[in-house]
Amino acid sequence: MTGYYDIVLGLIPVALLGITAALTVVGVALTTAVPIGSLAAIALIGHAMFVKAPVTPSEESQPNHSGINAD
């Protein structure tokens, strides 16, 4: 099953290379196209990290293990 983060990991190089190639074909200089493509890749990474961040279940929803506490 492909999840959100699998798709993001696949889209990072696609955004970097695809946008760079598309802008180069249109006539934008390579030294300008690469930073624009990298900004799109950075936006994908930022969205995955901060907007739809991976979360762990809260401690309340985890089962209560009443074992020996080492502290």
PDB file of N, CA, C and O in Angstrom:
ATOM      1  N   MET A   1       0.840  -1.175   0.000  1.00  0.00           N
ATOM      2  CA  MET A   1       0.000   0.000   0.000  1.00  0.00           C
ATOM      3  C   MET A   1       0.887   1.240   0.000  1.00  0.00           C
ATOM      4  O   MET A   1       1.772   1.387   0.843  1.00  0.00           O
ATOM      5  N   THR A   2       0.642   2.105  -0.934  1.00  0.00           N
ATOM      6  CA  THR A   2       1.414   3.333  -1.061  1.00  0.00           C
ATOM      7  C   THR A   2       0.792   4.414  -0.192  1.00  0.00           C
ATOM      8  O   THR A   2      -0.376   4.767  -0.353  1.00  0.00           O
ATOM      9  N   GLY A   3       1.592   4.932   0.728  1.00  0.00           N
ATOM     10  CA  GLY A   3       1.116   5.981   1.617  1.00  0.00           C
ATOM     11  C   GLY A   3       1.547   7.354   1.154  1.00  0.00           C
ATOM     12  O   GLY A   3       2.225   7.501   0.137  1.00  0.00           O
ATOM     13  N   TYR A   4       1.150   8.344   1.904  1.00  0.00           N
ATOM     14  CA  TYR A   4       1.451   9.739   1.581  1.00  0.00           C
ATOM     15  C   TYR A   4       2.951   9.982   1.499  1.00  0.00           C
ATOM     16  O   TYR A   4       3.428  10.643   0.576  1.00  0.00           O
ATOM     17  N   TYR A   5       3.690   9.452   2.456  1.00  0.00           N
ATOM     18  CA  TYR A   5       5.127   9.716   2.507  1.00  0.00           C
ATOM     19  C   TYR A   5       5.876   8.984   1.407  1.00  0.00           C
ATOM     20  O   TYR A   5       6.923   9.455   0.963  1.00  0.00           O
ATOM     21  N   ASP A   6       5.370   7.850   0.959  1.00  0.00           N
ATOM     22  CA  ASP A   6       5.964   7.170  -0.193  1.00  0.00           C
ATOM     23  C   ASP A   6       5.807   8.018  -1.452  1.00  0.00           C
ATOM     24  O   ASP A   6       6.724   8.115  -2.267  1.00  0.00           O
ATOM     25  N   ILE A   7       4.654   8.618  -1.596  1.00  0.00           N
ATOM     26  CA  ILE A   7       4.397   9.473  -2.755  1.00  0.00           C
ATOM     27  C   ILE A   7       5.293  10.709  -2.706  1.00  0.00           C
ATOM     28  O   ILE A   7       5.844  11.124  -3.725  1.00  0.00           O
ATOM     29  N   VAL A   8       5.436  11.292  -1.519  1.00  0.00           N
ATOM     30  CA  VAL A   8       6.297  12.474  -1.382  1.00  0.00           C
ATOM     31  C   VAL A   8       7.738  12.122  -1.722  1.00  0.00           C
ATOM     32  O   VAL A   8       8.416  12.886  -2.409  1.00  0.00           O
ATOM     33  N   LEU A   9       8.215  10.973  -1.248  1.00  0.00           N
ATOM     34  CA  LEU A   9       9.583  10.569  -1.557  1.00  0.00           C
ATOM     35  C   LEU A   9       9.781  10.362  -3.061  1.00  0.00           C
ATOM     36  O   LEU A   9      10.867  10.619  -3.580  1.00  0.00           O
ATOM     37  N   GLY A  10       8.763   9.908  -3.749  1.00  0.00           N
ATOM     38  CA  GLY A  10       8.867   9.755  -5.191  1.00  0.00           C
ATOM     39  C   GLY A  10       8.777  11.073  -5.934  1.00  0.00           C
ATOM     40  O   GLY A  10       9.390  11.241  -6.988  1.00  0.00           O
ATOM     41  N   LEU A  11       8.012  12.011  -5.388  1.00  0.00           N
ATOM     42  CA  LEU A  11       7.822  13.294  -6.063  1.00  0.00           C
ATOM     43  C   LEU A  11       8.990  14.257  -5.901  1.00  0.00           C
ATOM     44  O   LEU A  11       9.129  15.190  -6.692  1.00  0.00           O
ATOM     45  N   ILE A  12       9.825  14.052  -4.901  1.00  0.00           N
ATOM     46  CA  ILE A  12      10.948  14.969  -4.691  1.00  0.00           C
ATOM     47  C   ILE A  12      11.884  14.990  -5.904  1.00  0.00           C
ATOM     48  O   ILE A  12      12.145  16.072  -6.432  1.00  0.00           O
ATOM     49  N   PRO A  13      12.404  13.845  -6.370  1.00  0.00           N
ATOM     50  CA  PRO A  13      13.268  13.923  -7.560  1.00  0.00           C
ATOM     51  C   PRO A  13      12.494  14.265  -8.827  1.00  0.00           C
ATOM     52  O   PRO A  13      13.042  14.881  -9.742  1.00  0.00           O
ATOM     53  N   VAL A  14      11.225  13.869  -8.886  1.00  0.00           N
ATOM     54  CA  VAL A  14      10.414  14.207 -10.059  1.00  0.00           C
ATOM     55  C   VAL A  14      10.249  15.724 -10.149  1.00  0.00           C
ATOM     56  O   VAL A  14      10.360  16.300 -11.231  1.00  0.00           O
ATOM     57  N   ALA A  15       9.986  16.364  -9.018  1.00  0.00           N
ATOM     58  CA  ALA A  15       9.839  17.819  -9.014  1.00  0.00           C
ATOM     59  C   ALA A  15      11.150  18.497  -9.376  1.00  0.00           C
ATOM     60  O   ALA A  15      11.182  19.422 -10.188  1.00  0.00           O
ATOM     61  N   LEU A  16      12.225  18.027  -8.767  1.00  0.00           N
ATOM     62  CA  LEU A  16      13.521  18.660  -9.029  1.00  0.00           C
ATOM     63  C   LEU A  16      13.929  18.505 -10.487  1.00  0.00           C
ATOM     64  O   LEU A  16      14.274  19.491 -11.139  1.00  0.00           O
ATOM     65  N   LEU A  17      13.895  17.298 -11.000  1.00  0.00           N
ATOM     66  CA  LEU A  17      14.332  17.066 -12.372  1.00  0.00           C
ATOM     67  C   LEU A  17      13.291  17.498 -13.398  1.00  0.00           C
ATOM     68  O   LEU A  17      13.637  18.075 -14.429  1.00  0.00           O
ATOM     69  N   GLY A  18      12.022  17.222 -13.123  1.00  0.00           N
ATOM     70  CA  GLY A  18      10.964  17.538 -14.083  1.00  0.00           C
ATOM     71  C   GLY A  18      10.771  19.028 -14.286  1.00  0.00           C
ATOM     72  O   GLY A  18      10.684  19.501 -15.419  1.00  0.00           O
ATOM     73  N   ILE A  19      10.706  19.762 -13.195  1.00  0.00           N
ATOM     74  CA  ILE A  19      10.519  21.212 -13.316  1.00  0.00           C
ATOM     75  C   ILE A  19      11.744  21.857 -13.934  1.00  0.00           C
ATOM     76  O   ILE A  19      11.625  22.771 -14.750  1.00  0.00           O
ATOM     77  N   THR A  20      12.934  21.380 -13.546  1.00  0.00           N
ATOM     78  CA  THR A  20      14.162  21.904 -14.142  1.00  0.00           C
ATOM     79  C   THR A  20      14.189  21.650 -15.643  1.00  0.00           C
ATOM     80  O   THR A  20      14.518  22.545 -16.421  1.00  0.00           O
ATOM     81  N   ALA A  21      13.843  20.429 -16.051  1.00  0.00           N
ATOM     82  CA  ALA A  21      13.846  20.100 -17.481  1.00  0.00           C
ATOM     83  C   ALA A  21      12.794  20.908 -18.234  1.00  0.00           C
ATOM     84  O   ALA A  21      13.057  21.419 -19.323  1.00  0.00           O
ATOM     85  N   ALA A  22      11.599  21.023 -17.650  1.00  0.00           N
ATOM     86  CA  ALA A  22      10.529  21.769 -18.316  1.00  0.00           C
ATOM     87  C   ALA A  22      10.896  23.239 -18.488  1.00  0.00           C
ATOM     88  O   ALA A  22      10.659  23.825 -19.544  1.00  0.00           O
ATOM     89  N   LEU A  23      11.464  23.820 -17.465  1.00  0.00           N
ATOM     90  CA  LEU A  23      11.860  25.226 -17.576  1.00  0.00           C
ATOM     91  C   LEU A  23      13.005  25.415 -18.558  1.00  0.00           C
ATOM     92  O   LEU A  23      13.064  26.431 -19.252  1.00  0.00           O
ATOM     93  N   THR A  24      13.910  24.457 -18.624  1.00  0.00           N
ATOM     94  CA  THR A  24      15.007  24.545 -19.582  1.00  0.00           C
ATOM     95  C   THR A  24      14.493  24.448 -21.008  1.00  0.00           C
ATOM     96  O   THR A  24      14.981  25.151 -21.893  1.00  0.00           O
ATOM     97  N   VAL A  25      13.507  23.579 -21.242  1.00  0.00           N
ATOM     98  CA  VAL A  25      12.920  23.440 -22.577  1.00  0.00           C
ATOM     99  C   VAL A  25      12.201  24.717 -22.988  1.00  0.00           C
ATOM    100  O   VAL A  25      12.237  25.111 -24.154  1.00  0.00           O
ATOM    101  N   VAL A  26      11.549  25.357 -22.027  1.00  0.00           N
ATOM    102  CA  VAL A  26      10.820  26.589 -22.321  1.00  0.00           C
ATOM    103  C   VAL A  26      11.770  27.734 -22.654  1.00  0.00           C
ATOM    104  O   VAL A  26      11.391  28.676 -23.350  1.00  0.00           O
ATOM    105  N   GLY A  27      13.007  27.653 -22.154  1.00  0.00           N
ATOM    106  CA  GLY A  27      13.967  28.693 -22.481  1.00  0.00           C
ATOM    107  C   GLY A  27      14.579  29.378 -21.283  1.00  0.00           C
ATOM    108  O   GLY A  27      15.347  30.328 -21.436  1.00  0.00           O
ATOM    109  N   VAL A  28      14.253  28.915 -20.098  1.00  0.00           N
ATOM    110  CA  VAL A  28      14.848  29.496 -18.890  1.00  0.00           C
ATOM    111  C   VAL A  28      16.259  28.945 -18.752  1.00  0.00           C
ATOM    112  O   VAL A  28      16.499  27.770 -19.031  1.00  0.00           O
ATOM    113  N   ALA A  29      17.188  29.782 -18.326  1.00  0.00           N
ATOM    114  CA  ALA A  29      18.577  29.350 -18.160  1.00  0.00           C
ATOM    115  C   ALA A  29      18.669  28.264 -17.092  1.00  0.00           C
ATOM    116  O   ALA A  29      17.900  28.260 -16.130  1.00  0.00           O
ATOM    117  N   LEU A  30      19.601  27.357 -17.266  1.00  0.00           N
ATOM    118  CA  LEU A  30      19.763  26.239 -16.337  1.00  0.00           C
ATOM    119  C   LEU A  30      20.095  26.731 -14.936  1.00  0.00           C
ATOM    120  O   LEU A  30      19.662  26.137 -13.949  1.00  0.00           O
ATOM    121  N   THR A  31      20.860  27.811 -14.845  1.00  0.00           N
ATOM    122  CA  THR A  31      21.212  28.348 -13.524  1.00  0.00           C
ATOM    123  C   THR A  31      20.012  28.966 -12.806  1.00  0.00           C
ATOM    124  O   THR A  31      20.069  29.207 -11.600  1.00  0.00           O
ATOM    125  N   THR A  32      18.952  29.217 -13.520  1.00  0.00           N
ATOM    126  CA  THR A  32      17.712  29.696 -12.914  1.00  0.00           C
ATOM    127  C   THR A  32      16.722  28.553 -12.716  1.00  0.00           C
ATOM    128  O   THR A  32      15.969  28.545 -11.742  1.00  0.00           O
ATOM    129  N   ALA A  33      16.719  27.597 -13.628  1.00  0.00           N
ATOM    130  CA  ALA A  33      15.762  26.495 -13.568  1.00  0.00           C
ATOM    131  C   ALA A  33      16.037  25.557 -12.402  1.00  0.00           C
ATOM    132  O   ALA A  33      15.103  25.048 -11.784  1.00  0.00           O
ATOM    133  N   VAL A  34      17.311  25.323 -12.096  1.00  0.00           N
ATOM    134  CA  VAL A  34      17.643  24.414 -10.991  1.00  0.00           C
ATOM    135  C   VAL A  34      17.155  24.952  -9.648  1.00  0.00           C
ATOM    136  O   VAL A  34      16.537  24.196  -8.897  1.00  0.00           O
ATOM    137  N   PRO A  35      17.399  26.223  -9.303  1.00  0.00           N
ATOM    138  CA  PRO A  35      16.857  26.713  -8.026  1.00  0.00           C
ATOM    139  C   PRO A  35      15.332  26.701  -7.964  1.00  0.00           C
ATOM    140  O   PRO A  35      14.763  26.455  -6.901  1.00  0.00           O
ATOM    141  N   ILE A  36      14.667  26.961  -9.082  1.00  0.00           N
ATOM    142  CA  ILE A  36      13.203  26.925  -9.085  1.00  0.00           C
ATOM    143  C   ILE A  36      12.714  25.494  -8.861  1.00  0.00           C
ATOM    144  O   ILE A  36      11.771  25.273  -8.100  1.00  0.00           O
ATOM    145  N   GLY A  37      13.343  24.530  -9.513  1.00  0.00           N
ATOM    146  CA  GLY A  37      12.988  23.135  -9.293  1.00  0.00           C
ATOM    147  C   GLY A  37      13.264  22.681  -7.876  1.00  0.00           C
ATOM    148  O   GLY A  37      12.497  21.910  -7.300  1.00  0.00           O
ATOM    149  N   SER A  38      14.369  23.165  -7.315  1.00  0.00           N
ATOM    150  CA  SER A  38      14.689  22.781  -5.942  1.00  0.00           C
ATOM    151  C   SER A  38      13.724  23.415  -4.942  1.00  0.00           C
ATOM    152  O   SER A  38      13.446  22.827  -3.897  1.00  0.00           O
ATOM    153  N   LEU A  39      13.217  24.592  -5.246  1.00  0.00           N
ATOM    154  CA  LEU A  39      12.207  25.200  -4.367  1.00  0.00           C
ATOM    155  C   LEU A  39      10.934  24.359  -4.326  1.00  0.00           C
ATOM    156  O   LEU A  39      10.301  24.238  -3.277  1.00  0.00           O
ATOM    157  N   ALA A  40      10.560  23.784  -5.456  1.00  0.00           N
ATOM    158  CA  ALA A  40       9.390  22.901  -5.472  1.00  0.00           C
ATOM    159  C   ALA A  40       9.653  21.646  -4.638  1.00  0.00           C
ATOM    160  O   ALA A  40       8.774  21.190  -3.907  1.00  0.00           O
ATOM    161  N   ALA A  41      10.863  21.088  -4.746  1.00  0.00           N
ATOM    162  CA  ALA A  41      11.198  19.914  -3.945  1.00  0.00           C
ATOM    163  C   ALA A  41      11.226  20.257  -2.458  1.00  0.00           C
ATOM    164  O   ALA A  41      10.772  19.471  -1.626  1.00  0.00           O
ATOM    165  N   ILE A  42      11.757  21.427  -2.129  1.00  0.00           N
ATOM    166  CA  ILE A  42      11.784  21.863  -0.729  1.00  0.00           C
ATOM    167  C   ILE A  42      10.366  22.076  -0.209  1.00  0.00           C
ATOM    168  O   ILE A  42      10.080  21.776   0.950  1.00  0.00           O
ATOM    169  N   ALA A  43       9.482  22.589  -1.054  1.00  0.00           N
ATOM    170  CA  ALA A  43       8.085  22.776  -0.644  1.00  0.00           C
ATOM    171  C   ALA A  43       7.428  21.435  -0.332  1.00  0.00           C
ATOM    172  O   ALA A  43       6.666  21.329   0.629  1.00  0.00           O
ATOM    173  N   LEU A  44       7.711  20.420  -1.128  1.00  0.00           N
ATOM    174  CA  LEU A  44       7.174  19.081  -0.845  1.00  0.00           C
ATOM    175  C   LEU A  44       7.696  18.552   0.480  1.00  0.00           C
ATOM    176  O   LEU A  44       6.934  18.002   1.276  1.00  0.00           O
ATOM    177  N   ILE A  45       8.987  18.716   0.719  1.00  0.00           N
ATOM    178  CA  ILE A  45       9.578  18.250   1.974  1.00  0.00           C
ATOM    179  C   ILE A  45       8.976  19.008   3.160  1.00  0.00           C
ATOM    180  O   ILE A  45       8.637  18.406   4.179  1.00  0.00           O
ATOM    181  N   GLY A  46       8.848  20.317   3.026  1.00  0.00           N
ATOM    182  CA  GLY A  46       8.265  21.121   4.096  1.00  0.00           C
ATOM    183  C   GLY A  46       6.826  20.744   4.391  1.00  0.00           C
ATOM    184  O   GLY A  46       6.412  20.717   5.550  1.00  0.00           O
ATOM    185  N   HIS A  47       6.068  20.453   3.353  1.00  0.00           N
ATOM    186  CA  HIS A  47       4.684  20.036   3.570  1.00  0.00           C
ATOM    187  C   HIS A  47       4.628  18.714   4.317  1.00  0.00           C
ATOM    188  O   HIS A  47       3.816  18.541   5.226  1.00  0.00           O
ATOM    189  N   ALA A  48       5.492  17.784   3.933  1.00  0.00           N
ATOM    190  CA  ALA A  48       5.491  16.474   4.587  1.00  0.00           C
ATOM    191  C   ALA A  48       5.976  16.560   6.029  1.00  0.00           C
ATOM    192  O   ALA A  48       5.551  15.770   6.873  1.00  0.00           O
ATOM    193  N   MET A  49       6.860  17.510   6.320  1.00  0.00           N
ATOM    194  CA  MET A  49       7.408  17.600   7.665  1.00  0.00           C
ATOM    195  C   MET A  49       6.555  18.433   8.616  1.00  0.00           C
ATOM    196  O   MET A  49       6.431  18.095   9.793  1.00  0.00           O
ATOM    197  N   PHE A  50       5.968  19.517   8.115  1.00  0.00           N
ATOM    198  CA  PHE A  50       5.327  20.454   9.013  1.00  0.00           C
ATOM    199  C   PHE A  50       3.818  20.544   8.867  1.00  0.00           C
ATOM    200  O   PHE A  50       3.121  20.726   9.865  1.00  0.00           O
ATOM    201  N   VAL A  51       3.296  20.420   7.659  1.00  0.00           N
ATOM    202  CA  VAL A  51       1.854  20.537   7.468  1.00  0.00           C
ATOM    203  C   VAL A  51       1.166  19.219   7.772  1.00  0.00           C
ATOM    204  O   VAL A  51       0.187  19.177   8.518  1.00  0.00           O
ATOM    205  N   LYS A  52       1.682  18.141   7.192  1.00  0.00           N
ATOM    206  CA  LYS A  52       1.110  16.818   7.437  1.00  0.00           C
ATOM    207  C   LYS A  52       2.180  15.949   8.088  1.00  0.00           C
ATOM    208  O   LYS A  52       2.632  14.953   7.523  1.00  0.00           O
ATOM    209  N   ALA A  53       2.568  16.354   9.281  1.00  0.00           N
ATOM    210  CA  ALA A  53       3.670  15.701   9.979  1.00  0.00           C
ATOM    211  C   ALA A  53       3.260  14.319  10.468  1.00  0.00           C
ATOM    212  O   ALA A  53       2.109  14.103  10.848  1.00  0.00           O
ATOM    213  N   PRO A  54       4.202  13.391  10.457  1.00  0.00           N
ATOM    214  CA  PRO A  54       3.903  12.082  11.028  1.00  0.00           C
ATOM    215  C   PRO A  54       3.765  12.218  12.540  1.00  0.00           C
ATOM    216  O   PRO A  54       4.600  12.840  13.195  1.00  0.00           O
ATOM    217  N   VAL A  55       2.737  11.648  13.070  1.00  0.00           N
ATOM    218  CA  VAL A  55       2.484  11.752  14.507  1.00  0.00           C
ATOM    219  C   VAL A  55       2.429  10.364  15.114  1.00  0.00           C
ATOM    220  O   VAL A  55       2.057   9.388  14.462  1.00  0.00           O
ATOM    221  N   THR A  56       2.804  10.306  16.356  1.00  0.00           N
ATOM    222  CA  THR A  56       2.676   9.063  17.103  1.00  0.00           C
ATOM    223  C   THR A  56       1.421   9.149  17.943  1.00  0.00           C
ATOM    224  O   THR A  56       1.006  10.240  18.334  1.00  0.00           O
ATOM    225  N   PRO A  57       0.817   8.020  18.221  1.00  0.00           N
ATOM    226  CA  PRO A  57      -0.383   8.060  19.063  1.00  0.00           C
ATOM    227  C   PRO A  57      -0.041   8.634  20.444  1.00  0.00           C
ATOM    228  O   PRO A  57       1.073   8.461  20.938  1.00  0.00           O
ATOM    229  N   SER A  58      -0.986   9.299  21.042  1.00  0.00           N
ATOM    230  CA  SER A  58      -0.742   9.879  22.363  1.00  0.00           C
ATOM    231  C   SER A  58      -0.578   8.764  23.385  1.00  0.00           C
ATOM    232  O   SER A  58      -0.984   7.623  23.168  1.00  0.00           O
ATOM    233  N   GLU A  59       0.021   9.126  24.487  1.00  0.00           N
ATOM    234  CA  GLU A  59       0.272   8.124  25.520  1.00  0.00           C
ATOM    235  C   GLU A  59      -1.029   7.594  26.112  1.00  0.00           C
ATOM    236  O   GLU A  59      -1.060   6.480  26.634  1.00  0.00           O
ATOM    237  N   GLU A  60      -2.085   8.367  26.036  1.00  0.00           N
ATOM    238  CA  GLU A  60      -3.367   7.923  26.572  1.00  0.00           C
ATOM    239  C   GLU A  60      -3.950   6.773  25.771  1.00  0.00           C
ATOM    240  O   GLU A  60      -4.640   5.919  26.328  1.00  0.00           O
ATOM    241  N   SER A  61      -3.686   6.738  24.478  1.00  0.00           N
ATOM    242  CA  SER A  61      -4.267   5.694  23.644  1.00  0.00           C
ATOM    243  C   SER A  61      -3.427   4.418  23.636  1.00  0.00           C
ATOM    244  O   SER A  61      -3.879   3.383  23.147  1.00  0.00           O
ATOM    245  N   GLN A  62      -2.213   4.485  24.173  1.00  0.00           N
ATOM    246  CA  GLN A  62      -1.372   3.301  24.223  1.00  0.00           C
ATOM    247  C   GLN A  62      -1.751   2.465  25.438  1.00  0.00           C
ATOM    248  O   GLN A  62      -2.197   2.997  26.455  1.00  0.00           O
ATOM    249  N   PRO A  63      -1.570   1.151  25.324  1.00  0.00           N
ATOM    250  CA  PRO A  63      -1.928   0.309  26.458  1.00  0.00           C
ATOM    251  C   PRO A  63      -1.061   0.605  27.670  1.00  0.00           C
ATOM    252  O   PRO A  63       0.114   0.948  27.538  1.00  0.00           O
ATOM    253  N   ASN A  64      -1.644   0.471  28.839  1.00  0.00           N
ATOM    254  CA  ASN A  64      -0.945   0.753  30.075  1.00  0.00           C
ATOM    255  C   ASN A  64      -0.136  -0.473  30.480  1.00  0.00           C
ATOM    256  O   ASN A  64      -0.699  -1.509  30.833  1.00  0.00           O
ATOM    257  N   HIS A  65       1.172  -0.349  30.428  1.00  0.00           N
ATOM    258  CA  HIS A  65       2.048  -1.437  30.832  1.00  0.00           C
ATOM    259  C   HIS A  65       2.475  -1.174  32.278  1.00  0.00           C
ATOM    260  O   HIS A  65       3.253  -0.260  32.549  1.00  0.00           O
ATOM    261  N   SER A  66       1.979  -1.952  33.160  1.00  0.00           N
ATOM    262  CA  SER A  66       2.337  -1.745  34.576  1.00  0.00           C
ATOM    263  C   SER A  66       3.476  -2.682  34.939  1.00  0.00           C
ATOM    264  O   SER A  66       3.312  -3.661  35.667  1.00  0.00           O
ATOM    265  N   GLY A  67       4.639  -2.338  34.398  1.00  0.00           N
ATOM    266  CA  GLY A  67       5.837  -3.116  34.691  1.00  0.00           C
ATOM    267  C   GLY A  67       6.703  -2.379  35.678  1.00  0.00           C
ATOM    268  O   GLY A  67       6.282  -1.380  36.261  1.00  0.00           O
ATOM    269  N   ILE A  68       7.897  -2.859  35.866  1.00  0.00           N
ATOM    270  CA  ILE A  68       8.835  -2.233  36.792  1.00  0.00           C
ATOM    271  C   ILE A  68       9.434  -1.009  36.107  1.00  0.00           C
ATOM    272  O   ILE A  68       9.912  -1.081  34.975  1.00  0.00           O
ATOM    273  N   ASN A  69       9.396   0.119  36.824  1.00  0.00           N
ATOM    274  CA  ASN A  69       9.967   1.349  36.303  1.00  0.00           C
ATOM    275  C   ASN A  69      11.434   1.395  36.697  1.00  0.00           C
ATOM    276  O   ASN A  69      11.762   1.253  37.875  1.00  0.00           O
ATOM    277  N   ALA A  70      12.319   1.592  35.733  1.00  0.00           N
ATOM    278  CA  ALA A  70      13.751   1.590  36.002  1.00  0.00           C
ATOM    279  C   ALA A  70      14.257   2.922  36.512  1.00  0.00           C
ATOM    280  O   ALA A  70      15.428   3.040  36.870  1.00  0.00           O
ATOM    281  N   ASP A  71      13.399   3.925  36.551  1.00  0.00           N
ATOM    282  CA  ASP A  71      13.858   5.257  36.998  1.00  0.00           C
ATOM    283  C   ASP A  71      13.958   5.334  38.477  1.00  0.00           C
ATOM    284  O   ASP A  71      14.327   6.377  39.018  1.00  0.00           O
TER     285      ASP A  71
END
